Amino acid sequence: MLFGYSRGGTSAIKLANMLGRVGVTLNHLVVFDAHSIFDSRTFHLLYDNVLQAHNFFREIREALDVMAGGEEILTGGAR
């Protein structure tokens, strides 16, 4: 099981990809508000080594001054 929050979420996704490259399977990957350290890049799972992956996030909509959030199921696969 691998968890990551904020920049650590991005690192968890990168680590899951590195483990996938060498054939290691993860049962769970959970990230909370993952984002890039340097810019607004997004990161994706590149291998099918993660059995269950969840991304919990929030969005701040400045024009409406509201905070919304959600969950998405991450999927992997060779690209």
Secondary structure, DSSP 8 states (H G I E B T S, - for coil): -EEEETHHHHHHHHHHHHHHHTT--EEEEEEES---SSSS------SS-EEEEEEEEEEEETTTTEEEEEEEE------
